[in-house]
């Protein structure tokens, strides 16, 4: 039985999934004294704390502010409703306590339009889920409190008998009897589960207080279910479930759910703007897998494989895909092989790595597959690449969300980059013949080089040296072409190639050649010098998506100057690869402390941050937000594809946000000295197949 808050709209509820397409649900509803109903997606805007969530479901906690208005302008602060649940092998206890006037009730429903229905029984509810019987027993009604035990087991009556069709057989229902027996011990059960998880969970203290918890809590509460397969996955966030084709949607890219009117057992009508059953974003899935590895290797591999399973038959892992729609015309940055390799080094699982291999290889081949006599995403120079969109594969108007209707090829190509409105794309025209931006893009070329290298190393691990050598040869050719065409000695950076010459605009993604191992040691030092220039990228808050001296920097709108977790994380990996440890440490801790300060202030896990103030922006619960924390956690222990297993920490003194000193010293080739800030991570689990990490090219 899969159990959890596994449907996007029920942070205040549970799903019980007995198998693909088969299950039932419970959810909380709160009615204010003046009759306003809080239900389903309303709870998202009322979350005041995303609490602990054990990966085995043994304990989970979420807190809500019942006075918060459910809208994007809400700022929940109080813990006026505390929801806790705890799972055992064959039962779950749920307790919700409200400390505000109003009525809290538990509603039985069927998420995703599942057919099962709760039926009334003496002192409880029952339902039949194929060969499984499930039942809920409730405490007597109490003001401000709802408590239940839900239990399940195999149905006693032979399949096909009249008794088997009756889900509620009173005292003869074994599941209901079991739930009733457990109900008197509910409080002790949940309290003991809380104490047990608090004792054994990984945690951090000192300067790193809340660091580990920020990753594990947010990611565990983000995991959802694909109902038709029973697979768990990690979306971009619980509000990043796109509408079903033909339904309306808000302009921010999320659904606007409806409210149903019943109480007790109902059908949870989804209303006019029905969300699709799931939505997976390409590169988000792979970052999420790395985050989940801090708490559960199984869930981490599930998330990575779910991302790869979203691919189309031609190998394309799309920008996004849902059960009923998607983007067959375009992909997203190919970081899947990097995530798979790093995940394998952290949580070794050769079977999972082998399962990922066909999808990773097919995706890699998709980028350069023949299209009209040339590679699909060929840039201006042969061998380089550019972002694009296959126009013939763009879905019809009725198959795409409102904001994608009539989108230009240029916009679709920008979406493929993951940096949707990056100012650098403004300089590149759309080439309707090639169906790409008219450029050779430094970021995509770097992703491609990284992909080829990681695939080569995975091939070695899986015992295919011939394929590994083939991929490495292709990588070397790409690296040589990048150094010949894209490197600017004057700028000390790799710059996009445009028809009129190299671009003069610089983004954080211009440092991605570092993670791909493209520059020489001398070139890398030049790049580090640009990076640590406070007039351009370094500073109290970093890493801005574009240079601070760019005319678009003050926009701080989306990718126009804001700080984004994935770009910080990827550049951080590049700095570590080249041994810029002091520089990497400062970047890691500035990002982590910025993230933690905003989380403590608001309770949110933000999508991006203002590069002038460090304030969180965008969606309030974004799955890749904790990448800032993950980058700092790796200062304690890291399994790197290039440097092996590394244990230890270097914590710079960041209280005064000093932007000089060590960063400038290290960029010039010196060692630098840092004043330590005490920090500790307890219960950190490090696993790694170190011998597999240090394969030579």
N, C-alpha and C positions, 0 to 999 in steps of 0.2 A: 504494500500500500504506500503510494506516494502521499505525503501529508505536508502541508505548509501553506503559506500565503502565496500560492503558485499561480494565481490569476491576477493580472495587472491591477485591477481596481480594488482588491481586497487585502490591503495592509491590515485592515480590521476584520479579518476573517480567515477561514481555512478552506482548502480544497482537499478532498479525499479521493485519490485517483487509484482505482483498482486495476486499471489496465488502459491501453490506448482507447480513447473515446468513451471511457466508462468511469463514472464517478459521481460525486455529489458534493455540495458545499454548505458552509455556514458563514454568516457574516453579521456584524454588529450594525445596528441602526440606532441613532440617537435623535430624540425629538425634544426641542427646546420648549420651555414653558409657554412661549407664544406660538407653538405649532410648527416651527421650521424643522424640516427633516434633514438629517445628516446621514448620508448613505454612499456606498460605493466610492466613486472618485472624489467625493467631498473630503474623505479622510486624508487624502494626499496633502491637501492644503492646510490640514490641522495638525500634522505631525510636529511635535515639539522635541522629540528625541527618538532617533533610530537606535534602539537598544541592542543588547547582546543577542546573538542567535547562534547556538551551537550547530555545527554542520550535521550532526546526527539528529537534530530536532529535539534533543533532550531538554532544551530550555530556550525560550525566545521571549523577548519583551519589546513592546512598542508603547510610546506615550503620546498622548494627544492633548491639545488645548481646545476644550469644548467651547470656549468663548471666541475662538478664531473664526473669522468669516471665511468660508471656503472659496477663495479666489486667489489669483496670482499676487495680490497685494497683501495677503495675510502674513502676519509675523508671529507665529505661535511661540509662546514663552512658558506657559504653565503646564503642569502635569496633572490635568484635571480628569483624565481618563487613562488608566494603566491597564493595558492588555497583556496577559501572559499566557503562554501555553507550553505544555511539556508532553513529549511523546515517549511511550514505551513500545514494546514490540507490537502489541495488538490493541493499543488504546491511546487516547490523547485526553489530557485534562486542559480545559480552557477556563480562564478566570478574567473577568473585566470588572473593574471597580471605578465608578464615576464619582467625582467630588464636585459636582455642580448641579444646580436644579435642572430637572428634565427627566426624560424617560429613556433608559437604555434597554434594548431588547435584542434577542438573538433571532435571526431569520434563517430559515432553511431554504436553499435554492439549488439550482442546477446550472453551474457555470458553463459557458460555451454552448448553450443549448443542449446539453446532455439530457438524455431521456429519463434518467432515474428521478424519482420524486420521494420526498419524505412522506411517511404516513403516520397519522396519530396512533399512539398506543397508550395504554395505561402508564402514566408517569414517564412518558418519553416519546421518541420518534423512532421509526424503523425504515429501512430501505433495502432493496435487493440490488446487488451489483453483480450480475451474472452468478457465479458460484459462491459469491461472498455475501454474507449478511452484515449489515452495519446498523448500529443503534446509538441513540443519544439519550442519556438520562440527565435530568436537570435538578438543581437545587430548588427548594421552594422559593417563590418570588420574594425578593428583598429590595428595598429602596437603594438604587444606585449600584446594584451588583447583579451580574449574570455569571453563572458557573455551570459547567457541563462536563461530563465525561462521555466521550464517544469511543465505542469499542467495536471490533469486527472479528469475523471468523468465517470458516467455511459453513455453508448452509447445510443443515442437518437432513432436510428432506431430499429424497432422490430427485434428480433433475426431471422436470416434466410432470411431476405430480401436482395435484391441486394445491397441496400444502406449500409446495415450492413457489407457487405464484403469489402466495400471501406473505408479504414481507414482515408483517407484525402478527406474531402468534402469541402475544401476551407472555405469560411465564415460560412458555415453551421456546421463546426466542433466546438462544444462548448468548448472543451478543448483548441484548438488552439486559439480561440477567447479570452478565459480567460488568456492564457499565454501572448498574445499580450497586453492585458490591463495592466497586471502586469509589463511588461518589462520596461517601462519608470521609474518606481520606484525602480528598482533593487538595485542600489547603496545604497539608503537610507534604504531599507529593510535589506540588509546585515549589514550595519553599525549599525543600531539600534539593530539588533540581537546580534552583537558582544558586544555592550555596555550592553545589558540586561543580557547576560550570564556572562559577567565579573562582573556585580553587584551582581548576585545571586549565583554564584558558590561557593562551599566550597574552602577555601584556607588556607594556613599556612604562618607564618612569623617568624622573628627572627631566632633562630638556626634551626627551622623547615621549613624555606622558601623553597617552591617548593615541600614539602613532599606530601601533598594531591594531588596536581596537577600531580605529577609523577605517582600516581596510576591511577587516573581517566582518564587522557589523554591517557596514553599508553593502558589501557584496553579497553576503548571505541573504539579506532582506531584498536583494534585487533578483535573485534566481527565480525563474518562472518555468512553466511547463508548456511544452508543445502537446496539446491534448490529443491529437490524432496519432502521435507516435509514442507518447509517454516519455520523451526525452526532456531532460532539464537543460536550460540554456540561460545565458545572462544577456538581457537586452541592453540597449543604451541607457535605459531608465524606465521606470514603470509607467511614465506617460509617453514613452516613445513607441507606442503600439499604434500603428497607422490605421485609418478607417478601412472598413471593407470596401472593395471597389463599388463605386456608385454612390457611396455615402458622403456627406459633407464633412468638413473638418475645419478646425481653427487654423488661422494663418501661421501659427507657431509650429505647425507640423504635428499636432496631437489631436486626439479625438475629444469631442465634447459629449460626454455621456449623458444619458437621460436618467431621471429618477422614477422608480416605480412606486406605486401608491399603496401596496398592501403591507401587512405586518404578519408575523408568524411565518407559516409556510407559504412561499409564493414562487413564481417562475422567474423572478429577476429580469423582467423585460428590459432589453437593452436600448430600446428607443430609436430615435431618428438617426443618431450618429453612432452606429455600432462599431466598436473596435474590431479589427481582425483578430484572429485567434492568437497570433504571435507576430513579432517583427524582429528580424535580426539584421544588424548593421555589420558590414564587412570587417573593418579594422577594429571596431569596438569589441567584437567577440574575442579577438586574440589578446588585446590588452586585458580584458576581463579574466581570461584564463590565467594570465600571470598573476593577477591580484588574488584570484581564488586559491592559487597554489599556497598562499600563506596560511590557509586554514583547512583545505581539503584537496588532496591530489585528485581524487575521483571526480569531484565537481569541476576542477580545473580542466581535466581532459574532456569531460562532457561538454563544457562550454566551447572548447576549441573545436571538437569534432562537430558540434552543432553548427558552428560558423562555416565549416567546410561543407557540411551537408546542404547548405543553402545554395550551393553553386548550380548553375544551369548545365545542360548536357554538353555544351561546348567548353566547359571548364571554368567559365566565368564565376568567380565569387562576387556577387553583386554589391553595389553601393548599399542597397537594402533589399530584403525580401520578406514577404509575409506569406501566410498560407494561401492567399488568393491573389497576390499581386507582387510586383517587384520591379527591378531595373535591369532587364536583359541587355540593355544597350551599353551599360557602363559598370565599372568595378569600383574598387577603392584601393588605397595603398597596400601593396602585397607584403605584409609583415607576418603572414601566417607561418612561414618556415622559421623565421627568427623566434617567434613565440613557441613553436613546437620544439625547437632545439633547446631553447632555454628552459622550457618546462621539463623536458626529458632529463636535463642535467640536474634540475632541482627535485623532480619527482620521477625517477626513472621508471619507465613503463614501455618496454620495447614493443609489446603488442599494440598499445595505443599509438605509438609512433608509427608503426607499420600500417595501422588503420588510417592514419592521417596522410601517409605518403601519396597514395593515388590522387587525392584531391589537391594536395600541394603541388604535385608535378603537373597536373592538368591545368591548374590555375596559372602556373608559371609559363606553360606553353601557350596559353591563351593570349598573353600580351604580345607575342611576336608571331602568332599564326598568320598565314597568308590571308590577305584581304585585298582583292583587286590587284594582285601582282606585287604587293609590298607588305611588310610586317604591319600588323593591325595598328600599333601605336608608334610607328616610326616617326622620329623627330626630323628636324631640318637636315641634320647630318646622318648619313647611314650608320646604323649601329646605336644611335641615341634614341630616346623616346620622348613622347609628348602625350599629355592627357587628351582624351577624346570621348566620343559617343557614337555608337553604331546606329545611325539614323533609321535604317530599315527595321531595327529591332525595338524602336521606341513604342511602348504600348499605346493603345488608343485612348482617347480622352476619358472614356468611361472606366478605364482600368488604372488611372493614376490619381493621386490626391490633387486637390484643388490647386495647390501651389506649383504643381508640375505641369499643369495644362498649358500648352503652347510655350513651354520653356525653350529657349534657343539652344542650338548646339553648343555655343560658347558656355552657357550656364550649365548644361549637363556635364560638359568636360570639367568645369570648375568643381562641380559636385563630386566627380570621380576623384579629384585630388584630395578630398577630405577637408581642404581649406577653402570653403565655399566661396568666400568673397575676398580672398587675399588680393591686395592691390597689385601684385605682380602680374596677375592674369589680365589686368586692364591693358597691358602693353602688347598682348598677343591677340592677333586677329583669329577668327574662326576660319579654318581652311575647309570649305565644303567638299573639296575633292578627296582629301585624305581623311576627312571627318575627325580632325584633331585640332588643337590649338597650334598656330603656326609658330612653333618654337621647339627647342630641345630643353626639357625641364630638368634642372639640377635635382630636384627632389625625386622625381620618378626614376631618373637614371640611378640615383643612389639606392632607392628601394630595390630596384632591379638587381644591382650589384650585390646587395645584402641578401636578397632572395636566392640568387644563384650560389653564393658562398654557403649559406645555411643548408640549402638542398644538397650541396656537395658533401657536406659533413654528415648530414643525415644518411645519405647513400652509403658512406663509409660505415656508419654504425650498423646499418641494415645489411651490410655485407655485399655491396655492389660497387667495387672500386672503379670499374670501367665507366659506369654512369657518373660517379663522383668526379673522375678526371675530365670527363666530357663537360660537365657543368662548370668546373673550375677553369677550363680553357675558355669557355664562353665569357666567364666573369673577367678573366684577365684581359680579353680583347675589349670589353666594355670599359674597364678601368683605364686602359691605355687611350681609348678614344675620348673619355671624359677629360683626362689630363691634357690631351692635345687641343681639344676644342673649347672646353668650358673653364679651364683654369685661367685666372687673371692674376698675373704677377703684380700688377699695379694695385689691384684691390685686395690681394691676399686672400681671395675666396674663389670658389667656383660660382660662375654666374650663368643665368639662363642665356641660351643662344636665341636671338631674334633675327628676322631677315636683315635688319639694318646693323647687326652686330650684337655684342653682348649687352644685356640689360644692365642698367646702373642701379636698379632698386634691389634691396637686400632684405631677405626675410630670415627668420629663425631656421627655416628649412634649408637655407644655404649652408648650414653646418652639418647637414645629414651625410655628406661624404665621409665624415669622421666615423660614424657607426658602420659604414660599408667598407672601411679600410682603404679608401681610394687615395688620399694624399700621402706623400712621403713624410718622414718625420719633420723635415724642414718646412714643408707646406703646412703641416698640421700646426706647427708653432706660429706660423703667420696667421692662420685661422683663429687660433686661440687669442692672439693679440687683438684681433678685431672683436672677438666675442667679449673680452673683458674691458673694452673701451666704454666707460660710463656714458659717453655722449651718444653711443649707438645701441648697445644691448645690455651691458652690465648695470647694476643699480640696486636699490633697496628691493624692488619687485621685478622678478624676471622668471622667464625669458619672454619678452614681448615678441609677438609674431612677426613684426616688422621693425626695422631700425627706428630708434627714437627720433632721428633727424629726418624721417620720411614725412612728407606733407600729410599723409593719411593717419599718422600715429595718434593724433588727438581724437580721432573718431572713436577709438576704443569700442568699436562695434564688431562683434563677432571676431573674424580673423583679421580685422583692421586695427592691430595694435594690442589686443587683449593677450593675456597669458593663458596658454592651453596646456593641460596636463600631458597629452600624448607627445607634443613637440618637446616639452621640457624633458620628458623621460627618454626620448630617443637621442636627443643631443647629449644628455647625461651619459648614456651608454657609450657614445662616441668619445667623450672626454676620457672615460675610464679606459677605453680600448687603447688610447695613445699614452696612457700613463699620466695624464694631467689630474692627479689625485686630489691635490688641494683645490684646484678649480672645480672639479666635479663635486667635492664635498661641500663647497660653499654653495654651488647651485642647488644641490640636493637639499641642504638644510634650509636655505632661504625659501625654496618652494614648499617644503614640509611645514615650516613654522607659519608661513602665510596661510596655508590650507588649514592647519590646526586652529589658528587664531580665529579664522572665519567660522569654522565649525563650532568652536566654543561660544562664539558670539551669537550665532544664528541657529545652530543645530543642523545646518544644511551641509550637503556634499556637492559643491558647485561645479557647473559645467566649464566655466572659465573665470578669469580674474582681471580686474582693471590693473594695467601696468603702471598707473600713476599713484594708486592708493592701496593696492593689495586687497581690495574688496571683491567678494565673490559676485559673479554675475551669471546670467543665463539660467538654465534649468536648475532647480534647487536640489534635486537628487539625481545626479548623473553618475553612471556606473564607472566611468574612468576618472572621476575626480580623485579617488585615493591613489592614483599613480604618483602624486606628489609624495604621499606617505611611503609608498612602496620604494621609491627612489632613495629615501633616507634609510629605510629598513635595510636596504642592500649595502649601506655603509657598515653594517654590523656583520652581515654574512651574504655572500653572493656567489652564485655559480655562473661564471661567464664563459661564453664560447671561445673567448680569446685569451683569458688570463687564468682560467681554471677556478678552483675553489678558493675563495678569499674570505678570511675571517678577521675581524678587527674593525675599529672605527676611528675616524678622524673628524672631530666635531669642531668647526671653527667658532670663534666668538662672534655671534651675530646680533647680540642685544642692541648694539648701536648701529646695526646695518652698515658696517664699514665696507665700502666698495673698493678700497685700494688694497695695498699690502700684498697678501699672499697671491691673489689672483694675478696681479700684474707681474709679480716676481716669477710665478710659475710659467706664465705665458712666455716670458723671456728666457726660460730654460732653467731657472733656479728652483731650489727646493722650497723655501719659505718656511716659516715657523707659525704654528697656530696655538692659541690658548685654548685648552680643552674645556668643554662644557660637559658636566657629568650627565650621563644617561645610561639606561640599562634596558635590555629586553629580556624578559623572563619567559622560559618555556619555548624558546625559539628552536624549531626543528630544522636541522640542515641535513639534507640527503643529497648525494651527488655521485655520479659515476665519473670520478675525476679523470680516470684514464681516457675516457671518451672525449674529454673536453679539449685535450691538448693535441689534437690531430694537426699535423703540419700540412701545408698546402702542397 
